[in-house]
């Protein structure tokens, strides 16, 4: 109505928001911008809601940038670990030990996921790993919700491809930087004696 329009023309955006808090009133216009109003019982609840919204918006951003998904629940890491382990079997030099170490490192994420869920991590990862190899199904992951199936497609557990690729690339770059360190500076005995005084 005209009165409703006049009411909003007279108020600033902040005053308008304060008058709408708690009501069912909603303003729609033709812009593509969206404002989210977060309310909570305490500042901690509001901060947690803001973090959750930020995570959700990052997922949407990643899907807009590259609209590919992979199965979650640690299934991708276990599948990568199996592939890297098979590649290590083809190498006869000492480098195979570094490759096997990388393969074991890939299993740290699903191991932590199983541990945080309350499952036995070693047994869980061994079961998933053997199931992926036996059934040739890379979708098997950690059953965090107790659905009774390891198949992440059946549980509808997904991750964005872009975020998983970034995680693996950043972790690999950190390992490369650590391996490039060829000398450690040791403090001399005089400096050590000053520390103990």
C-alpha positions in Angstrom: 0.0 0.0 0.0 1.0 3.7 -0.2 1.3 4.0 3.6 3.6 1.0 3.7 5.9 2.5 1.0 5.9 5.9 2.7 6.9 4.3 6.0 10.0 2.8 4.4 10.9 5.9 2.5 11.1 7.9 5.7 13.3 5.5 7.6 17.0 4.7 7.2 18.0 1.1 6.5 19.2 0.6 10.1 15.9 1.9 11.5 14.0 -0.2 9.1 15.8 -3.4 10.1 15.3 -2.6 13.8 11.5 -2.2 13.2 11.3 -5.5 11.3 13.2 -7.7 13.8 10.9 -10.4 15.1 8.1 -9.7 12.6 6.9 -11.7 9.7 7.4 -8.8 7.3 9.6 -9.3 4.3 10.8 -6.8 1.7 11.3 -8.0 -1.8 12.7 -5.9 -4.6 14.3 -6.6 -8.0 17.9 -6.6 -6.9 20.0 -9.7 -6.7 21.6 -8.8 -3.4 20.5 -10.6 -0.3 20.8 -9.4 3.3 20.8 -12.1 6.0 19.8 -11.1 9.5 21.3 -13.4 12.2 19.9 -13.4 15.7 20.7 -15.6 18.7 20.4 -15.9 22.4 24.1 -15.0 22.9 27.0 -13.6 21.0 28.5 -17.1 20.8 25.4 -18.4 19.1 25.4 -15.5 16.6 29.2 -16.0 15.9 28.7 -19.8 15.3 25.7 -19.0 13.0 27.9 -16.5 11.0 30.7 -19.1 10.7 28.2 -21.7 9.4 26.7 -19.2 6.9 30.2 -18.3 5.7 31.1 -22.0 5.2 27.9 -22.5 3.3 28.5 -19.5 1.1 32.1 -20.8 0.4 30.6 -24.1 -0.8 28.2 -22.2 -3.1 31.1 -20.1 -4.4 33.2 -23.2 -5.1 30.3 -24.8 -7.0 29.8 -21.6 -9.1 33.6 -21.6 -9.9 33.7 -25.3 -10.9 30.5 -27.2 -10.7 31.9 -30.6 -10.0 31.4 -32.6 -6.8 33.1 -35.7 -5.3 31.9 -38.1 -2.7 32.7 -37.2 0.9 33.1 -39.1 4.1 36.8 -39.7 3.4 36.1 -41.8 0.4 38.1 -39.6 -2.0 41.2 -39.7 0.3 41.1 -43.4 0.7 40.7 -43.9 -3.1 43.6 -41.5 -3.7 45.7 -43.4 -1.1 45.0 -46.7 -2.9 46.0 -45.2 -6.2 49.2 -43.7 -4.8 50.1 -47.0 -3.1 49.6 -48.9 -6.4 51.9 -46.3 -8.1 54.5 -46.9 -5.3 54.5 -50.6 -6.1 55.7 -49.8 -9.6 58.8 -47.9 -8.4 61.9 -49.9 -7.4 64.1 -47.1 -6.1 64.2 -45.6 -2.6 61.6 -43.0 -3.7 58.9 -45.6 -3.2 59.1 -45.0 0.6 58.3 -41.3 0.2 55.4 -42.2 -2.0 54.1 -44.7 0.5 54.4 -42.1 3.2 52.3 -39.7 1.1 49.8 -42.5 0.7 49.6 -43.0 4.5 49.2 -39.3 5.0 46.2 -39.2 2.7 44.4 -41.6 5.1 44.8 -39.1 8.1 41.6 -37.3 7.2 39.3 -40.3 7.1 41.1 -41.6 10.2 40.4 -38.4 12.1 36.8 -38.5 10.8 36.3 -42.1 12.1 37.9 -41.2 15.4 35.7 -38.1 15.9 32.7 -40.1 15.1 33.5 -42.6 17.9 34.4 -45.5 15.6 37.6 -47.5 15.9 39.7 -45.6 13.3 42.2 -48.4 12.3 39.5 -51.1 11.8 37.2 -48.6 10.1 39.8 -47.5 7.5 41.0 -51.0 6.9 37.4 -52.1 6.3 36.7 -49.2 3.9 40.0 -49.7 2.1 39.5 -53.4 1.5 35.8 -52.8 0.4 37.0 -50.2 -2.1 39.5 -52.6 -3.5 37.3 -55.7 -3.5 34.2 -54.0 -5.0 36.1 -51.5 -7.1 33.9 -48.7 -5.7 35.7 -45.5 -4.7 32.5 -44.1 -3.2 32.9 -46.0 0.1 33.7 -43.8 3.0 33.2 -43.5 6.8 29.7 -44.1 7.9 29.4 -41.2 10.4 25.7 -41.3 10.9 25.3 -45.1 11.3 23.3 -45.5 8.2 24.5 -49.0 7.7 26.1 -48.4 4.3 29.6 -47.2 3.4 28.4 -45.9 0.0 28.5 -42.1 0.2 26.2 -41.8 -2.8 23.5 -43.6 -1.0 24.0 -41.4 2.1 24.2 -38.2 -0.1 27.5 -37.1 1.3 29.3 -34.8 -1.2 32.2 -32.3 -1.2 33.1 -29.7 -3.9 35.9 -30.8 -6.2 37.5 -27.4 -6.0 37.9 -27.4 -2.2 39.3 -31.0 -2.2 41.8 -30.1 -4.9 42.9 -27.0 -2.9 43.3 -29.1 0.3 45.5 -31.6 -1.4 47.6 -29.0 -3.3 48.2 -26.9 -0.1 49.1 -30.0 1.9 51.5 -31.1 -0.8 53.1 -27.7 -1.0 53.7 -27.6 2.7 55.4 -31.0 2.6 57.6 -29.8 -0.3 58.6 -26.7 1.7 59.5 -28.9 4.7 61.5 -31.3 2.5 63.5 -28.4 1.0 64.9 -27.6 4.4 68.5 -28.9 4.2 70.1 -27.5 7.3 68.9 -26.8 10.9 70.5 -24.0 12.9 71.5 -25.3 16.3 72.0 -22.8 19.2 75.5 -22.9 20.6 76.2 -24.0 24.1 76.5 -20.4 25.4 72.9 -19.6 24.3 71.6 -22.9 25.8 73.2 -22.1 29.1 71.5 -18.6 29.1 68.1 -20.3 28.5 68.6 -22.5 31.6 69.5 -19.6 33.9 
